[in-house]
Amino acid sequence: MAKKPARQYGCTACGAVHAKWAGQCDACQEWNTLEELAIEPLAASSAARAVPGRRVRLEALQGVVQPPPRVRSGIAELDRALGGGLVPASVVLVGGDPGIGKSTLLLQAASKLAEQGERVLYISGEEAVDQIRLRARRLGVEGAKLELAASINVADIIATAEAEADVRVVVIDSIQTMWLETVESAPGTVSQVRACAFELIRAAKRRGFCLILVGHVTKEGALAGPRVLEHMVDAVMYFEGDRGHQFRILRAAKNRYGATDEIGVFAMTDRGLEEVSNPSALFLAERRGNIAGSAVFAGLEGSRPVLLEVQALLSPKGGDGAPRRAVVGWDGGRLAMLLAVLETRCGLKLSGMDVYLNVAGGLKVAEPAADLAVAAALVSAATGVPTSPGAVYFGEVGLSGEIRQVSQADSRLKEAAKLGFTQAVLPRRVARGSAPTRPPEGLSLRESGHISDLISPDAQSE
């Protein structure tokens, strides 16, 4: 008598497996995401029939290793985020909010590659071929020799890709729509996404073409489906931005062939995505000088220095509730810490004020080096004295109010000097053996050791 197959339940949001069904996943705390998975038991005699393994060849760590070859996409900002271009036989996962521009970017990149003579297959499970043609016409790339298909059957897609020996790049839009006949579940479920991705990745490694997968994201912004999908691919790219802003950021969260946290900057126009080669100038284009509550932050995204405007607004607390803290583009917990440091160490009375903080342009800043610029904007808003319009700020603030060193100060200073800034407020170099910073021509340095220096008269506009 056949043994009844065991039952397990997998979470469609994070991929966690549970022994029994529950309304909420214990791993990611999402509700109604557990689906039943049928696990066939192993036959009793399978161990007896197992083939013994063979020894693998062990090699020394030393050796001559050549950098992997690259296929330039024709879009410099995309190549920058990828670490120099696409690598043959690699797998890239691109995620982002619906409507942010993932399909637009990949259609433009695929068309550029086709114009260079590379053979590219663009396979969509969400749109018909005519819909892709209409989008290509709007983007002005309808003349590219790009080969299209609308299919969700992974077996058919693999058979097509393997039948064409000269295919260099295959784009799958999106992996959540793919379907494998041997898996008894609907497209988008944990088992289907895992199995479809495995088969597609195996075909890419075997045939040597670059595979680009488009992935959906959850409401928290993480890639939907099992987390194992991120471990299976070679690079994970997040396409970020607010649809209310024109700027889009392509950020590398994982890259086996390049650096992580590299970004590519794009601007959304009626003709698709345009590259932004100098994002600092674009982010500061609409900045108004001599306004209280504004400071320029000399930031770093991967290896690229970027200058951003940090805006702060303080208003008296309305009503009897707690004061409001609204943050856009920065960490709300870090803002609460800075407010406490300013009130405790500098004597500013901010506990009864509503605080609004905004990083202009829609870019999300994660590095602690923004502390000093945020503090300068808050001090300026609280005192009503504008910061110097020619000054930039960077440095980490500790709980005692000290300003700590941050990495790659020279790159930040060079970017500030290139855009015409005349002063930089940065941490004081007190580490033993540290070389003094040499400012670029036309840029003066104002080193500061404590956050209270921001309240002194020479820290404000002259």
C-alpha positions in Angstrom: 0.0 0.0 0.0 1.4 3.4 -1.0 2.4 5.6 1.8 0.5 8.9 2.0 2.8 11.8 1.0 3.9 14.1 3.8 2.4 17.6 3.9 4.3 20.9 4.4 3.3 24.5 4.0 5.5 27.1 2.3 5.2 30.9 2.7 4.8 32.7 -0.7 6.4 35.9 0.7 9.6 34.6 2.2 9.8 30.9 1.3 9.8 29.6 4.9 8.5 26.0 5.3 6.2 25.0 8.2 5.0 21.6 9.3 1.4 22.8 9.7 -0.8 25.5 8.3 -1.2 28.8 10.2 -2.8 32.1 9.4 0.5 34.0 9.9 4.0 33.1 8.8 6.3 33.0 11.9 9.3 34.0 9.8 8.1 37.2 8.0 4.9 37.9 9.9 2.8 38.0 6.8 -0.8 36.9 6.9 -2.5 34.2 4.7 0.7 33.4 2.7 1.1 29.7 3.6 0.3 27.2 0.8 0.4 23.5 0.9 3.4 21.6 -0.6 3.2 17.9 -1.3 6.5 16.1 -0.5 6.8 12.6 -1.9 8.5 10.3 0.6 11.7 8.5 -0.4 11.5 4.9 -1.3 12.8 2.5 1.4 15.3 1.0 -1.0 16.6 4.3 -2.4 19.6 4.3 -0.1 20.6 0.9 -1.1 20.5 1.9 -4.8 22.5 5.1 -4.3 25.6 5.5 -6.4 28.7 6.1 -4.4 30.3 9.5 -4.9 33.6 10.2 -6.6 36.4 12.3 -5.2 36.5 15.9 -6.5 39.7 17.5 -7.7 41.3 19.8 -5.1 43.3 22.8 -6.4 45.6 25.4 -4.8 44.4 28.9 -4.0 47.2 30.4 -6.0 46.7 30.6 -9.7 46.3 33.0 -12.7 42.7 34.2 -13.0 41.5 36.4 -15.8 38.7 38.9 -15.2 35.4 37.7 -16.8 34.6 39.0 -20.2 31.9 41.7 -20.4 29.2 42.5 -22.8 28.5 46.2 -22.9 24.8 47.0 -22.8 25.2 50.4 -24.5 23.7 52.1 -21.4 26.6 53.4 -19.3 24.6 53.7 -16.1 23.4 50.1 -16.3 26.9 48.9 -17.0 28.2 50.9 -14.0 25.7 49.2 -11.6 26.6 45.8 -13.1 30.3 46.3 -12.5 31.3 47.0 -16.1 28.7 45.1 -18.2 26.9 41.8 -18.5 28.9 38.6 -18.0 28.2 35.6 -20.2 26.5 32.7 -18.4 25.5 35.0 -15.5 22.1 35.5 -14.1 20.8 39.0 -13.1 17.6 39.5 -11.0 16.0 43.0 -11.4 13.4 44.0 -8.8 11.3 47.1 -8.2 7.9 48.5 -7.6 5.2 48.1 -10.2 5.4 50.8 -12.8 8.8 52.0 -11.7 10.4 51.3 -15.1 11.9 47.8 -15.0 10.5 46.7 -18.3 11.3 50.1 -19.9 14.9 49.9 -18.9 15.4 46.3 -20.0 13.6 46.9 -23.3 15.9 49.8 -24.0 19.0 47.8 -22.9 17.9 44.8 -25.1 17.4 47.1 -28.1 20.9 48.7 -27.6 22.4 45.2 -27.5 20.6 44.2 -30.6 21.8 47.3 -32.4 25.4 46.3 -31.5 24.9 43.0 -33.4 24.1 40.8 -30.3 21.3 38.4 -30.5 18.8 39.0 -27.7 15.5 37.2 -26.9 12.9 39.3 -25.0 10.3 36.9 -23.5 7.3 38.4 -21.7 4.8 36.5 -19.6 2.8 39.7 -18.8 2.4 41.4 -22.1 1.5 40.4 -25.7 4.0 41.0 -28.5 1.9 43.9 -29.8 2.1 45.6 -26.5 5.9 45.4 -26.4 5.9 46.8 -30.0 3.8 49.8 -28.9 6.2 50.5 -26.0 9.2 50.2 -28.3 7.6 52.7 -30.7 7.1 55.1 -27.8 10.7 54.7 -26.7 12.0 55.2 -30.2 13.7 51.7 -30.5 11.2 50.1 -32.9 14.0 49.7 -35.5 16.2 47.4 -33.3 16.5 43.7 -34.5 15.1 42.4 -31.2 13.4 39.0 -31.2 10.2 38.9 -29.1 8.0 36.2 -27.7 5.0 36.0 -25.3 5.1 32.7 -23.3 5.0 31.4 -19.7 6.0 27.8 -20.5 9.5 27.4 -19.2 10.1 24.2 -21.2 9.2 26.0 -24.4 11.5 28.9 -23.5 14.4 26.7 -22.8 13.9 24.7 -26.0 13.8 27.9 -28.0 17.0 29.3 -26.4 19.0 26.1 -26.8 17.9 25.7 -30.4 19.6 29.1 -31.2 23.4 28.7 -30.8 24.2 32.4 -31.1 21.9 33.8 -28.4 23.8 36.1 -26.0 21.1 37.6 -23.7 17.7 36.3 -22.7 15.3 38.6 -20.8 12.4 37.0 -18.8 9.7 39.4 -17.8 8.8 38.3 -15.2 9.8 35.2 -13.2 6.6 35.2 -11.2 4.6 34.5 -14.4 6.6 31.5 -15.5 5.1 28.0 -15.3 6.6 24.5 -15.3 4.4 21.6 -16.2 6.0 19.2 -13.8 5.2 21.3 -10.7 1.6 21.1 -9.5 0.9 24.7 -8.5 -0.1 28.0 -10.0 2.5 30.5 -11.4 3.9 32.8 -8.8 3.9 30.2 -5.9 7.0 29.3 -4.0 7.5 26.0 -5.7 6.9 27.3 -9.2 9.2 30.3 -8.9 12.0 28.1 -7.4 11.6 25.4 -10.0 11.3 27.8 -13.0 14.3 29.8 -11.9 16.4 26.7 -11.4 15.7 25.4 -14.9 16.3 28.7 -16.5 19.5 29.3 -14.6 20.8 25.8 -15.5 20.1 26.4 -19.2 21.9 29.8 -19.0 25.0 28.2 -17.4 25.0 25.3 -19.9 24.5 27.4 -23.0 26.6 30.4 -21.9 24.0 33.2 -22.5 23.3 35.9 -20.0 19.9 35.6 -18.3 18.0 38.6 -16.9 15.0 37.9 -14.7 12.5 40.6 -13.7 11.1 40.0 -10.2 8.1 41.4 -8.4 8.4 43.0 -5.0 6.3 42.9 -1.8 4.7 46.0 -0.3 7.8 46.4 2.0 10.0 46.6 -1.1 11.7 43.2 -0.8 11.8 40.8 -3.8 8.7 38.6 -3.7 8.9 34.8 -3.7 11.4 32.6 -1.9 14.5 34.2 -0.6 16.5 31.3 -2.1 16.0 33.0 -5.5 18.4 35.7 -4.5 21.0 33.1 -3.6 20.6 31.3 -6.9 21.4 34.4 -9.1 24.7 36.1 -9.6 23.5 39.7 -9.2 20.5 41.4 -7.6 19.5 44.8 -8.8 16.9 47.0 -7.2 15.2 49.7 -9.3 14.3 52.4 -6.8 12.5 55.7 -7.0 9.3 57.6 -6.3 6.9 57.8 -9.2 6.3 61.4 -8.2 9.9 62.2 -9.0 11.6 61.8 -12.4 14.7 60.2 -10.9 15.3 56.4 -10.9 18.1 54.6 -9.1 19.4 51.2 -10.1 21.2 49.8 -7.1 23.3 46.6 -6.9 22.4 44.7 -3.7 24.4 41.7 -4.7 27.0 41.2 -7.4 29.4 38.2 -7.8 31.2 40.0 -10.6 31.4 43.5 -9.2 31.0 45.8 -6.2 27.8 46.1 -4.3 25.9 49.3 -3.6 27.0 50.7 -6.9 24.2 52.8 -8.5 23.1 53.9 -11.9 21.0 57.1 -12.1 18.3 57.6 -14.7 15.6 60.2 -15.4 12.2 59.2 -16.6 11.0 61.1 -19.6 8.2 60.7 -22.2 10.8 58.9 -24.3 11.8 56.4 -21.7 14.7 56.4 -19.3 17.7 58.8 -19.9 21.1 58.4 -18.3 22.2 61.0 -15.7 26.0 61.1 -15.9 26.2 63.9 -13.3 23.5 63.2 -10.7 24.9 65.8 -8.2 24.2 68.7 -10.6 20.7 67.4 -11.3 19.8 66.8 -7.7 20.9 70.4 -6.8 19.6 72.1 -9.9 16.5 73.5 -8.2 18.2 74.3 -4.9 17.5 77.8 -3.5 20.4 79.3 -1.5 20.0 81.4 1.7 17.0 79.4 3.0 16.9 78.3 6.6 16.6 74.5 7.1 18.7 73.4 4.1 22.1 71.8 3.9 24.1 70.0 1.2 25.3 66.5 2.0 28.4 65.1 0.2 27.4 61.5 0.0 28.8 58.3 -1.5 26.8 55.7 -3.4 29.1 52.7 -4.0 32.2 54.3 -5.5 30.3 57.4 -6.8 30.2 60.6 -4.9 26.8 62.3 -5.0 25.8 65.7 -3.6 22.2 66.0 -2.2 20.1 68.6 -0.5 18.8 67.8 2.9 15.7 69.9 3.9 14.3 70.3 7.4 11.2 72.1 8.6 10.2 72.7 12.2 6.7 73.8 13.3 5.0 74.0 16.7 3.3 70.8 17.8 -0.4 70.8 16.9 -2.9 69.3 19.4 -2.3 67.3 22.5 -0.6 64.2 21.0 3.0 63.4 20.5 5.0 65.6 18.1 5.1 64.4 14.6 8.3 63.0 12.9 8.0 62.7 9.1 11.0 61.5 7.2 11.4 61.0 3.4 14.6 59.4 2.1 16.3 58.8 5.5 16.1 56.5 8.5 13.5 57.7 11.0 15.3 56.1 13.9 18.4 57.9 13.2 16.5 61.2 13.1 15.1 60.5 16.5 18.7 59.9 17.8 19.9 63.2 16.3 17.1 65.2 17.8 17.9 63.7 21.2 21.6 64.6 20.8 20.9 68.1 19.7 18.5 68.7 22.7 20.8 67.0 25.3 24.2 68.1 24.1 23.5 71.4 22.4 20.5 72.8 24.4 18.1 73.1 21.5 14.5 72.6 22.5 13.0 70.4 19.8 10.8 68.0 21.8 7.8 70.2 21.4 8.2 70.7 17.7 6.9 68.7 14.7 9.9 67.8 12.5 9.8 67.2 8.8 12.9 65.9 7.0 13.3 65.4 3.3 16.1 64.3 1.0 15.4 66.2 -2.2 15.3 64.2 -5.4 13.8 61.0 -4.2 17.2 59.3 -3.4 17.3 57.1 -0.2 20.3 57.7 1.9 21.6 55.0 4.2 25.1 55.9 5.2 25.8 57.4 8.7 27.9 60.2 7.0 24.6 62.1 6.5 24.3 62.8 10.2 26.2 66.1 10.1 24.3 67.4 7.1 21.0 66.5 8.8 22.1 68.1 12.0 23.1 71.3 10.1 19.7 71.5 8.5 17.9 71.0 11.8 20.1 73.6 13.6 19.4 76.0 10.7 15.7 75.4 10.9 15.7 75.8 14.7 17.7 79.1 14.7 16.4 80.6 11.5 19.9 81.2 10.2 20.6 79.7 6.8 23.7 77.6 6.3 26.4 78.9 3.9 25.2 78.4 0.3 28.7 77.3 -0.7 29.2 74.7 2.1 28.8 70.9 2.1 28.6 68.7 5.1 29.5 65.1 5.9 30.3 63.2 9.1 28.9 60.7 11.6 27.5 61.9 14.9 27.8 59.9 18.1 25.6 59.9 21.2 28.0 62.2 23.0 27.8 64.7 20.2 31.2 63.9 18.8 31.7 63.9 15.0 33.3 60.8 13.7 35.3 60.0 10.6 33.7 58.6 7.4 35.3 56.8 4.5 36.6 58.3 1.2 36.6 62.0 2.3 38.8 62.9 -0.7 36.2 61.7 -3.2 33.5 63.8 -1.5 35.7 66.9 -1.5 36.6 66.5 -5.2 32.9 66.3 -6.1 32.1 69.4 -4.1 34.9 71.4 -5.7 33.8 70.3 -9.1 30.4 71.7 -8.6 31.7 75.1 -7.3 31.4 74.7 -3.6 33.9 76.7 -1.5 33.7 75.2 2.0 33.4 71.7 3.4 32.5 71.0 7.0 33.9 67.6 8.0 35.1 65.6 11.0 38.4 66.6 12.6 41.3 64.1 12.0 42.4 63.0 15.4 43.5 59.4 14.7 47.2 58.7 15.2 49.1 58.5 12.0 46.2 59.8 9.8 47.4 62.0 7.0 45.9 65.5 6.8 43.3 66.0 4.1 44.5 68.1 1.2 41.5 70.1 -0.1 41.1 70.6 -3.9 41.8 74.1 -5.2 39.2 76.6 -4.3 37.7 74.6 -1.4 38.5 75.4 2.2 38.0 72.9 5.0 36.4 73.5 8.4 37.1 70.6 10.6 34.7 70.0 13.5 35.0 67.7 16.5 31.6 68.3 18.2 28.0 68.9 16.9 27.8 72.0 19.1 30.2 73.7 16.6 27.2 74.0 14.2 25.5 76.5 16.5 28.6 78.9 16.6 28.2 82.0 14.4 31.0 81.0 12.0 29.2 77.8 11.1 26.3 79.8 9.6 26.1 81.9 6.5 28.5 84.7 6.2 
